[in-house]
């Protein structure tokens, strides 16, 4: 038989904010409702002044995003269209789309849309000119020692 932990703490399924609001709606004073929920009275008063419709909808609080969602989707679609665009630096991508933001802001915006910008992990093939230069070097230095 396993160990059963005994506790005097009563667990509630609803959060304290909801219980506090419910007690106030039932007619209890704000101080008494805060005392029953075991919350500081000033904290509970802040909960009352917060609009309930915005809180329930899950609306985002704080400053609106610098880069709108439509613009981010457009940028992601533009970048995934061609390899050279994915390899561009973030500031060049922002300049193409007319956005003034730091690299950190752009990366955070991409992460919010689950797109992770990264530098490609392979190099382009050698051009014909580079191949000729390497061949000429090999011919010119064929008799050098290994230590060279």
BELRA-V258287 format. One record per residue. N is the residue number from 1. RES is the residue in one letter. NEAR is the number of other C-alpha atoms within 12 Angstrom. Layout:
n->[N & N]
res->[RES & RES]
near->[NEAR & NEAR]
//
This chain:
n->[1 & 2 & 3 & 4 & 5 & 6 & 7 & 8 & 9 & 10 & 11 & 12 & 13 & 14 & 15 & 16 & 17 & 18 & 19 & 20 & 21 & 22 & 23 & 24 & 25 & 26 & 27 & 28 & 29 & 30 & 31 & 32 & 33 & 34 & 35 & 36 & 37 & 38 & 39 & 40 & 41 & 42 & 43 & 44 & 45 & 46 & 47 & 48 & 49 & 50 & 51 & 52 & 53 & 54 & 55 & 56 & 57 & 58 & 59 & 60 & 61 & 62 & 63 & 64 & 65 & 66 & 67 & 68 & 69 & 70 & 71 & 72 & 73 & 74 & 75 & 76 & 77 & 78 & 79 & 80 & 81 & 82 & 83 & 84 & 85 & 86 & 87 & 88 & 89 & 90 & 91 & 92 & 93 & 94 & 95 & 96 & 97 & 98 & 99 & 100 & 101 & 102 & 103 & 104 & 105 & 106 & 107 & 108 & 109 & 110 & 111 & 112 & 113 & 114 & 115 & 116 & 117 & 118 & 119 & 120 & 121 & 122 & 123 & 124 & 125 & 126 & 127 & 128 & 129 & 130 & 131 & 132 & 133 & 134 & 135 & 136 & 137 & 138 & 139 & 140 & 141 & 142 & 143 & 144 & 145 & 146 & 147 & 148]
res->[X & X & X & X & X & X & X & X & X & X & X & X & X & X & X & X & X & X & X & X & X & X & X & X & X & X & X & X & X & X & X & X & X & X & X & X & X & X & X & X & X & X & X & X & X & X & X & X & X & X & X & X & X & X & X & X & X & X & X & X & X & X & X & X & X & X & X & X & X & X & X & X & X & X & X & X & X & X & X & X & X & X & X & X & X & X & X & X & X & X & X & X & X & X & X & X & X & X & X & X & X & X & X & X & X & X & X & X & X & X & X & X & X & X & X & X & X & X & X & X & X & X & X & X & X & X & X & X & X & X & X & X & X & X & X & X & X & X & X & X & X & X & X & X & X & X & X & X]
near->[3 & 4 & 5 & 6 & 7 & 7 & 7 & 6 & 7 & 10 & 10 & 11 & 9 & 13 & 14 & 23 & 31 & 22 & 26 & 33 & 31 & 23 & 23 & 24 & 14 & 13 & 13 & 18 & 19 & 29 & 22 & 21 & 30 & 29 & 21 & 22 & 28 & 20 & 22 & 20 & 21 & 16 & 21 & 30 & 22 & 18 & 24 & 25 & 15 & 16 & 16 & 16 & 11 & 12 & 16 & 12 & 10 & 10 & 13 & 11 & 12 & 7 & 8 & 11 & 19 & 19 & 27 & 17 & 17 & 15 & 23 & 30 & 21 & 20 & 31 & 29 & 17 & 20 & 28 & 19 & 13 & 12 & 17 & 17 & 24 & 24 & 22 & 21 & 21 & 31 & 21 & 22 & 29 & 29 & 17 & 18 & 22 & 14 & 21 & 18 & 21 & 19 & 19 & 16 & 20 & 34 & 25 & 21 & 30 & 28 & 17 & 18 & 22 & 13 & 20 & 19 & 28 & 19 & 15 & 15 & 8 & 9 & 11 & 10 & 9 & 11 & 11 & 10 & 11 & 12 & 13 & 13 & 14 & 16 & 14 & 13 & 14 & 13 & 12 & 11 & 13 & 13 & 11 & 11 & 7 & 7 & 5 & 7]
//
